[in-house]
Amino acid sequence: MAATAALPVLGPGLTEEPLPKSGSHLMEDDPTPPRYKSEPADVSRLAEPLTFPYSGCIASNRFMHAAMTEQLCTYDPDDHEKNGIPTENLERVYKKWGEGGCGLILTGSIMLYGDHLESIGDPVVSPHHPYHGPRFEGFKAVAQAGKANGSLMLAQVNHPGRLCVFQESPVSSSDVPVIKNGTGDGIYQYKPPHPASIEDIHRIIGAFAHVAEYLDKAGWDGIELHGAHGFLIAQFLSPRINKRTDEWGGSLENRMRFVLEIGKEVRRRTRPDFILGVKINSTEFQDTGFVTQEAREICKHLEANSFDFVEISGGSYEKILMTHQRESTKRREAFFLEFADQIVPGLTKTKVYVTGGLRTVGGMVRALDTVDGVGLGRPLCEEWSLCKEMLEGTVDGAIITRIDPGDFWLALMAGNRNIRMVGLGQPPLPCWKEEIIEGLKAQYKEWASNKSTVKELGRYRTIDKAYADAKRV
Ligand SMILES: Cc1cc2nc3c(=O)[nH]c(=O)nc-3n(C[C@H](O)[C@H](O)[C@H](O)COP(=O)(O)O)c2cc1C
């Protein structure tokens, strides 16, 4: 790709000389958005297909649309059985992202139980849900929408464990409470958890596998287990949270049993060409001081258990790490590449994606020296066809928003808003404009304090048509 020489190389901040306007989604009267400046790089490397070793499926390029919670499913505060049915807004969101050129699209987290949500409006597939009816039709429609232009469509599947505000005593690996109640001005207040019984563990493993089988039948290409960001799978992996003394805790072998058993059960219940991946944290390992050994060991076992890919991320609600922690990571753009350096040499088949911090074609192409693919989150909430445009060479850097790169919660709020707007058929907010961000900041405290309450339901949820008559405000 040709370098746009006129622009200075900038870190987080605003360019003085914006690139020519591009991006078909932008409204005509919008000024040109400022962009991160890329070093010269061979974009054709990002266009190379990627074959997954166990399913045999092929992603058309190296871009992954990272999981981003949409909160666009039905929610009923009085009847959790009605929760989590996809709406037409959700279908619209994936139709739009499906036009954006990512080889692989991950949805936001799908939950296993209607009363164990992470947020209001999460999608839900439970073990008793049948392979027909409005819910099943809704999931079919969302898959079709995302796949219409050749992307692989995968669902992220998650159990929040102790990170669930809807439970008086949420389940976890053991009874270690969340130490910091939601950064971001106390967005979430979590109750102390209880340790899962052996029966709970087997029931939850079965529930994960049911989602996979259900989505397989509904036309999805695969799933990603959410083993990062401090949710239930991570609560088993983490020696700080998992204090069990039975075969599900203690040694690394025991702590990783939960994720590996889920993987085995998913493989047993799905077609051979169903993609199975997992998102894991680098930080779980950093906390223990056994970064290299534990991470490598886990990934070797994931490979031996036919996981097609591992997505590397970091941070949790106790410690948000969606920003650069060291000068060395800033130079490499991606937050977690140093961790990838440690685990990739131990793998011979399983593919590795790194997500977090990537903003320029140059940074992404360099990441491919270490990993197989790159995940993008926040930039795709801003610019829905960014990957396509990068592949076509129209742009070589993401839009620089006015959101401080260290402020993940404001970015989450902005992302949620944009997903909601696209769900309604409107363009996303131009977050490179100061007045837009000032507006969001003014509403932030209210948004944060209403999060996952009935107030949020009334105040912020706007969905136009559900697949079922579930009650909603
Ligand atoms: C609006 C929004 C929602 C998110 N929801 C999820 C989620 O459901 N599951 C998940 O694993 N990560 C979620 N993330 C984190 C992203 O997948 C990604 O790891 C993170 O944003 C770092 O990548 P980036 O620097 O490219 O944004 C979310 C991020 C945003 C901005």
The ligand as an SDF file (V2000), in Angstrom:
LIG
                    3D

 31 33  0  0  0  0  0  0  0  0999 V2000
  -18.9590   -2.0970   22.3140 C   0  0  0  0  0  0  0  0  0  0  0  0
  -18.0060   -3.2140   22.6980 C   0  0  0  0  0  0  0  0  0  0  0  0
  -18.5220   -4.4260   23.1260 C   0  0  0  0  0  0  0  0  0  0  0  0
  -17.6740   -5.4810   23.4380 C   0  0  0  0  0  0  0  0  0  0  0  0
  -18.2080   -6.7080   23.7660 N   0  0  0  0  0  0  0  0  0  0  0  0
  -17.3950   -7.7860   23.8910 C   0  0  0  0  0  0  0  0  0  0  0  0
  -17.9440   -9.0930   24.0160 C   0  0  0  0  0  0  0  0  0  0  0  0
  -19.1700   -9.3150   24.0170 O   0  0  0  0  0  0  0  0  0  0  0  0
  -17.0590  -10.1140   24.1260 N   0  0  0  0  0  0  0  0  0  0  0  0
  -15.7040   -9.9340   24.0980 C   0  0  0  0  0  0  0  0  0  0  0  0
  -14.9460  -10.9070   24.1560 O   0  0  0  0  0  0  0  0  0  0  0  0
  -15.1760   -8.7090   23.9780 N   0  0  0  0  0  0  0  0  0  0  0  0
  -15.9810   -7.6470   23.8380 C   0  0  0  0  0  0  0  0  0  0  0  0
  -15.4360   -6.4080   23.6130 N   0  0  0  0  0  0  0  0  0  0  0  0
  -13.9560   -6.2930   23.5100 C   0  0  0  0  0  0  0  0  0  0  0  0
  -13.5210   -6.4440   22.0570 C   0  0  0  0  0  0  0  0  0  0  0  0
  -13.8360   -7.7180   21.5220 O   0  0  0  0  0  0  0  0  0  0  0  0
  -11.9870   -6.2730   21.9120 C   0  0  0  0  0  0  0  0  0  0  0  0
  -11.3390   -7.3310   22.5910 O   0  0  0  0  0  0  0  0  0  0  0  0
  -11.5240   -4.9380   22.4880 C   0  0  0  0  0  0  0  0  0  0  0  0
  -12.3910   -3.8840   22.1080 O   0  0  0  0  0  0  0  0  0  0  0  0
  -10.0800   -4.6250   22.0430 C   0  0  0  0  0  0  0  0  0  0  0  0
   -9.9880   -4.4740   20.6670 O   0  0  0  0  0  0  0  0  0  0  0  0
   -9.9070   -3.0020   19.9660 P   0  0  0  0  0  0  0  0  0  0  0  0
   -8.7330   -2.3050   20.5700 O   0  0  0  0  0  0  0  0  0  0  0  0
   -9.7450   -3.3010   18.5060 O   0  0  0  0  0  0  0  0  0  0  0  0
  -11.1960   -2.3200   20.3080 O   0  0  0  0  0  0  0  0  0  0  0  0
  -16.2600   -5.3210   23.3520 C   0  0  0  0  0  0  0  0  0  0  0  0
  -15.7490   -4.0770   22.9560 C   0  0  0  0  0  0  0  0  0  0  0  0
  -16.5890   -3.0350   22.6310 C   0  0  0  0  0  0  0  0  0  0  0  0
  -16.0140   -1.7190   22.1960 C   0  0  0  0  0  0  0  0  0  0  0  0
  1  2  1  0
  2  3  1  0
  2 30  2  0
  3  4  2  0
  4  5  1  0
  4 28  1  0
  5  6  2  0
  6  7  1  0
  6 13  1  0
  7  8  2  0
  7  9  1  0
  9 10  1  0
 10 11  2  0
 10 12  1  0
 12 13  2  0
 13 14  1  0
 14 15  1  0
 14 28  1  0
 15 16  1  0
 16 17  1  0
 16 18  1  0
 18 19  1  0
 18 20  1  0
 20 21  1  0
 20 22  1  0
 22 23  1  0
 23 24  1  0
 24 25  2  0
 24 26  1  0
 24 27  1  0
 28 29  2  0
 29 30  1  0
 30 31  1  0
M  END
$$$$
